[in-house]
């Protein structure tokens, strides 16, 4: 860009570092002598040179205009016998900070042309003029490379920040899925066992006390259940919960048929599926099948059925919630997929794992 920008600390350091080169201007005075007016003129020009990068907001000049002012300072100091070419070198270096190639050339060309004409007009000598032009082009190239590196570093820092933000979002989503699946399953069990405990009171206090102890145990394990529960254990607990809720369970196959590396994900998916059956399905039976398809991929099928006399509009009102979305997100990690077939008498969930041995 060629617009005005607030100077960064690095830009100010570069500018004030270059200010040391202004000491080249009075070197000819050592041989030729000078006057108080020349000293005052030089200090005034140096003051403007140092002040321009500090102009705030709407007073700030574009890089092209700033380079032009530096060239004008050098031109104005010609009569005072100093090395005025140093301001043209600074002007060329400032042009190197302009991002657009066209704008950079449009600013640099008249500055170098003006220096060439002034050098010829005031008879600065061919060698001295060529040295100044070469140094000016070197300063231009150095500044351009420095600015390119600075912009690349800024882009890299922005990309790293974006990666950190995306990583944080991904981790939060993963944590939210874990929290939803674990607490959703546990709270459903707690609610179910609370109902059972109320049914046992006051006629069967021993059974009610047993259910209350189960509630306490499930509450304590709710947070750590992700790491502590195997697929086989989760299946056993899930089937027991369904049976206590009056849902008949049929098992086909065995958990050993599933890839070991998928166990953690399948535990969460199984819990979510069985929790949905307890909450929403009004099911009378549930069939859980472990097996492989014709392509050798591991499959987990969960099929619930309810009485034909139950409401038949469930299939029409079905929509995927956070739990289903969480299942799909987990299965993607295993190159797996989830298909859902709502029916008037129930629903079938088919989980296919893409990385089966």
C-alpha positions in Angstrom: 0.0 0.0 0.0 1.0 3.6 -0.6 -1.3 5.1 2.0 -0.4 6.7 5.3 0.0 4.3 8.3 0.9 4.8 11.9 4.6 4.1 12.4 5.4 0.9 14.2 8.3 0.7 16.7 10.4 -1.2 14.1 9.7 1.6 11.5 10.8 4.3 14.0 13.9 2.4 14.9 14.8 2.1 11.2 14.1 5.8 10.7 16.2 7.0 13.6 19.0 4.6 12.7 19.1 6.1 9.3 19.3 9.5 11.0 22.9 8.8 11.8 23.6 9.1 8.1 22.6 12.7 8.3 26.0 13.3 9.9 27.4 12.8 6.4 25.9 16.1 5.3 28.3 18.4 7.3 31.5 16.4 6.3 32.4 18.8 3.5 32.4 21.6 6.0 35.5 20.2 7.6 37.4 21.1 4.5 35.5 24.1 3.2 34.2 25.7 6.4 30.6 26.8 7.1 28.5 29.6 8.4 25.9 29.8 11.3 23.2 30.1 8.7 24.2 26.8 7.1 24.2 25.1 10.5 20.7 26.4 11.3 19.4 25.4 7.8 20.8 21.9 8.3 19.3 21.5 11.8 15.9 22.7 10.4 16.1 20.2 7.5 17.1 17.4 9.9 14.3 18.3 12.2 11.7 18.0 9.4 13.3 14.7 8.3 12.9 13.2 11.8 9.4 14.6 12.4 7.7 13.4 9.2 7.4 9.8 10.3 5.8 10.9 13.6 2.9 12.9 12.2 -0.3 11.4 13.5 -3.5 10.4 11.8 -4.7 12.7 9.0 -1.5 14.7 9.1 0.6 11.7 8.1 2.0 11.7 4.6 2.0 8.8 2.2 5.3 7.2 1.6 5.6 8.7 -1.9 4.9 12.2 -0.6 7.3 11.7 2.3 10.1 10.7 -0.2 9.4 13.8 -2.2 9.7 16.0 0.9 13.1 14.4 1.7 14.2 15.2 -1.9 13.0 18.8 -1.4 15.0 19.1 1.8 18.1 18.0 0.0 17.4 20.5 -2.8 16.9 23.3 -0.3 20.2 22.6 1.4 22.3 22.7 -1.8 23.5 26.3 -1.3 24.9 25.6 2.1 27.8 23.4 0.9 26.9 20.1 2.6 26.5 16.6 1.2 22.9 17.2 0.2 22.7 13.9 -1.7 22.1 12.0 1.6 18.5 13.3 1.5 18.0 11.8 -1.9 19.4 8.5 -0.7 16.8 8.6 2.1 14.1 9.5 -0.4 15.0 6.4 -2.5 15.1 4.2 0.7 11.6 5.5 1.6 10.3 4.5 -1.9 11.5 1.0 -1.2 8.8 0.7 1.5 6.0 1.3 -1.1 4.3 -2.0 -1.8 3.0 -1.4 -5.3 5.7 -1.7 -8.0 4.0 1.0 -10.2 3.7 3.5 -7.3 7.2 2.7 -6.2 8.6 3.5 -9.7 6.4 6.5 -10.1 7.8 8.0 -6.9 11.4 7.0 -7.4 11.9 8.0 -11.1 11.3 11.8 -10.6 13.5 11.8 -7.5 16.5 10.2 -9.2 15.9 12.3 -12.3 15.9 15.5 -10.1 19.1 14.4 -8.4 20.8 13.8 -11.8 19.8 17.2 -13.1 20.8 19.0 -9.8 24.1 17.1 -9.7 24.9 18.2 -13.3 23.7 21.8 -12.6 25.8 22.3 -9.6 28.8 20.3 -10.9 29.0 17.6 -8.3 31.3 15.5 -10.4 30.5 12.3 -12.3 32.1 9.9 -9.8 30.4 11.4 -6.8 27.0 11.5 -8.5 27.3 7.8 -9.6 28.3 6.8 -6.1 25.2 8.6 -4.7 22.9 6.9 -7.3 24.4 3.5 -6.6 23.9 4.0 -2.8 20.4 5.2 -3.4 19.5 2.1 -5.4 21.1 -0.1 -2.8 19.1 1.6 0.0 15.9 1.2 -2.1 16.6 -2.6 -2.5 17.5 -3.1 1.1 14.4 -1.3 2.3 12.2 -3.3 -0.1 13.6 -6.6 1.0 13.3 -5.6 4.7 9.6 -4.6 4.1 8.9 -7.8 2.2 10.3 -9.9 5.1 8.3 -7.8 7.6 5.1 -8.4 5.6 5.9 -12.2 5.4 6.5 -12.3 9.1 3.2 -10.5 9.7 1.4 -12.9 7.4 3.0 -15.9 9.2 2.0 -14.5 12.6 -1.5 -14.0 11.4 -1.7 -17.6 10.0 -0.3 -18.9 13.3 -2.9 -17.0 15.3 -5.6 -18.3 13.0 -4.3 -21.9 13.5 -4.3 -21.3 17.3 -7.9 -20.0 17.1 -9.1 -22.9 15.0 -7.3 -25.4 17.3 -9.0 -23.8 20.3 -12.4 -24.0 18.5 -11.8 -27.6 17.6 -10.8 -28.5 21.2 -13.9 -26.7 22.5 -16.2 -28.5 20.2 -14.5 -31.8 21.1 -14.9 -31.0 24.8 -18.5 -30.0 24.3 -19.2 -33.3 22.5 -17.6 -35.3 25.3 -19.5 -33.3 28.0 -22.8 -33.7 26.1 -22.4 -37.4 25.5 -21.1 -38.2 29.0 -23.5 -36.1 31.0 -26.4 -36.7 28.7 -26.1 -40.5 29.2 -25.5 -40.1 32.9 -28.3 -37.7 33.5 -30.7 -40.0 31.6 -29.7 -42.9 33.8 -30.1 -40.8 36.9 -33.5 -39.7 35.8 -34.5 -43.2 35.1 -33.3 -44.6 38.4 -34.9 -41.7 40.3 -38.3 -42.8 38.7 -37.6 -46.4 39.7 -36.7 -45.4 43.2 -40.0 -43.4 43.5 -41.9 -46.5 42.2 -40.4 -48.7 44.9 -41.4 -46.3 47.7 -42.9 -46.9 50.2 -43.6 -50.6 49.5 -40.1 -51.7 48.7 -37.5 -49.5 50.5 -34.6 -51.9 49.9 -35.0 -51.6 46.1 -35.4 -47.9 46.4 -32.2 -47.6 48.4 -30.4 -49.8 45.9 -31.5 -47.4 43.1 -30.4 -44.4 45.1 -26.9 -46.0 45.6 -26.7 -46.5 41.8 -27.5 -42.8 41.3 -24.6 -41.9 43.5 -22.3 -44.3 41.7 -23.3 -43.0 38.3 -22.9 -39.4 39.4 -19.3 -40.1 40.7 -18.3 -41.8 37.4 -19.9 -39.2 35.1 -16.8 -37.1 34.5 -14.3 -40.0 34.2 -16.5 -42.3 32.2 -14.9 -41.5 28.9 -11.5 -43.0 30.0 -12.6 -45.7 32.3 -15.3 -47.5 30.3 -14.6 -50.1 27.6 -16.9 -50.8 24.8 -17.9 -54.1 26.3 -18.7 -52.4 29.7 -20.6 -49.6 28.0 -22.7 -52.2 26.1 -23.4 -54.2 29.3 -24.4 -51.1 31.2 -26.5 -49.8 28.3 -28.4 -53.1 27.8 -29.1 -53.3 31.6 -30.5 -49.8 31.6 -32.7 -50.5 28.6 -34.0 -53.7 30.2 -34.8 -51.8 33.5 -36.7 -49.3 31.4 -38.8 -52.2 30.0 -37.1 -52.4 26.6 -36.2 -55.9 25.4 -32.6 -56.1 24.1 -31.2 -58.5 21.4 -27.4 -58.7 20.8 -26.0 -60.0 17.6 -22.2 -60.4 17.2 -19.6 -59.2 19.7 -17.7 -56.0 20.6 -14.5 -57.9 19.7 -15.4 -57.6 16.1 -14.8 -53.8 16.3 -11.3 -52.3 15.6 -9.5 -51.7 18.9 -8.5 -48.2 17.9 -12.2 -47.2 17.5 -13.2 -48.3 21.0 -13.2 -44.8 22.6 -15.4 -43.3 19.9 -17.8 -46.2 19.7 -18.3 -46.0 23.5 -19.5 -42.4 23.1 -21.6 -43.2 20.0 -23.2 -46.2 21.6 -24.1 -44.2 24.7 -25.6 -41.4 22.7 -27.7 -43.8 20.6 -29.0 -45.7 23.6 -29.7 -42.5 25.5 -31.7 -41.3 22.5 -33.7 -44.5 22.6 -34.4 -44.0 26.3 -35.4 -40.4 25.9 -37.3 -40.3 22.6 -38.0 -43.6 21.0 -40.9 -45.1 23.2 -39.3 -48.4 22.1 -40.4 -51.9 23.2 -37.4 -53.7 21.7 -33.8 -52.9 20.6 -31.5 -54.9 18.5 -27.7 -54.2 18.6 -25.6 -55.9 15.9 -21.8 -56.0 15.6 -20.5 -57.3 12.3 -18.8 -56.5 9.0 -20.2 -55.6 5.6 -19.3 -57.0 2.2 -16.4 -54.6 1.9 -14.8 -55.8 5.2 -15.7 -52.7 7.1 -16.8 -53.0 10.7 -20.4 -52.1 11.3 -22.5 -51.3 14.4 -26.3 -51.3 13.8 -28.8 -50.2 16.5 -32.4 -50.9 15.6 -35.3 -49.9 17.9 -38.9 -50.8 17.4 -42.1 -49.7 19.2 -45.6 -51.0 19.2 -47.6 -50.5 16.0 -50.2 -48.7 18.1 -47.7 -46.0 19.1 -47.7 -42.6 17.4 -46.8 -43.0 13.7 -45.8 -39.3 13.1 -42.4 -39.6 14.8 -40.7 -40.1 11.4 -42.1 -36.9 10.1 -40.9 -34.8 13.0 -37.5 -36.4 13.3 -34.5 -33.9 13.1 -30.9 -34.3 13.9 -29.8 -32.6 17.1 -26.5 -32.0 18.8 -26.1 -35.6 19.8 -26.3 -36.9 16.2 -24.0 -34.1 15.1 -21.6 -35.2 17.8 -21.7 -38.8 16.5 -20.9 -37.8 13.0 -18.1 -35.6 14.1 -16.5 -38.4 16.1 -16.9 -41.0 13.3 -15.2 -38.6 10.8 -12.0 -39.0 13.0 -12.1 -42.8 12.1 -13.0 -42.3 8.4 -16.4 -43.6 9.4 -20.0 -42.7 8.6 -23.4 -42.7 10.2 -26.7 -43.4 8.3 -30.1 -43.0 9.9 -33.3 -44.6 8.7 -36.4 -43.3 10.6 -39.5 -45.5 10.3 -43.0 -45.3 11.6 -42.3 -48.1 14.0 -38.8 -47.0 15.1 -35.4 -46.1 13.8 -32.2 -47.8 12.5 -28.7 -46.3 13.1 -25.9 -47.9 11.0 -22.4 -46.9 12.0 -19.7 -47.9 9.4 -16.0 -47.7 10.2 -13.7 -47.0 7.4 -10.5 -48.2 9.1 -11.4 -51.8 9.9 -8.4 -54.1 9.8 
